[in-house]
Structure formats: structure tokens, C-alpha cells
Amino acid sequence: MRILISIVANAVALFATAYVVPGITFAGSWVQLLVAGAIFGLLNLIVRPIALLLSLPALVLTLGLFYFVLNVAMLALAEWIAPDFTIDGFWTYVGAVIVMWLVNVAVGRLLRAIQGDELG
């Protein structure tokens, strides 16, 4: 269930990013948006831990700022794999990562609030 929620949350974040950040275009259907969300979620699940381990010295030297660069790299890799999703330029990637982070934080807080209501 958590994986399904992650896929939907990533799809919503990608949709919000395409709507808010100029330079991002998505010319597909909701199904393709869910596929792009699944691709991004799988990359975060599989590739990100390996990338974090390999970039640990850079993370320490930059006091964690390199983590932002890793997020940009994960989004670039997802854009390369996902169909009908294009991002133009480095600063567009930066804006997209910020918007996706905000959406994922909001969805995470919403889910924790819902789970808290179910438990109590």
C-alpha cells in the first residue's frame, strides 16, 4: 500500500511541477504520469541509496548540500527514462526539485495526519 501511495504522490508532484515550473512540459495522459511517478519512485528506492553511499564524502564536505545535487540527478534520470516528460535547463531542474520536495512534504504530513486519525 505504501508503494502505491508513493507512486501516486510522485505522480502528483510531477504534475504540480509541470504546472508550476516554466520549462517543464508533459504531453501525456494520466497513465503516463503514473508511469513517470513509478519510475521516479523506483529510482529513489533503488538508485538513491547507492548514490548516497558513493557520494558520502561530497555530502560531508558540502555539509549536505550535495544531497540537492543528487535529487537533481534523480529527476534528470527519471526524465530521461519517462515518456513525454521534458525539462529544459539546470535551473528548471532546481525549481522542479524544490516543488517536488514541497509536494512530497505536504503529502507525507497529510498521510501521517490521516494515519493518526485512524489510530486514535
WOZIBEL-V318473 format. One record per helix or strand of 2 or more residues. SS is the DSSP state (h for helix, s for strand). FROM is the first residue (numbers start at 1). LEN is the number of residues. If there is no record, write none. Layout:
ss=SS from=FROM len=LEN
ss=SS from=FROM len=LEN
This chain:
ss=h from=2 len=19
ss=s from=24 len=3
ss=h from=30 len=25
ss=h from=56 len=6
ss=h from=66 len=16
ss=s from=85 len=3
ss=h from=90 len=30
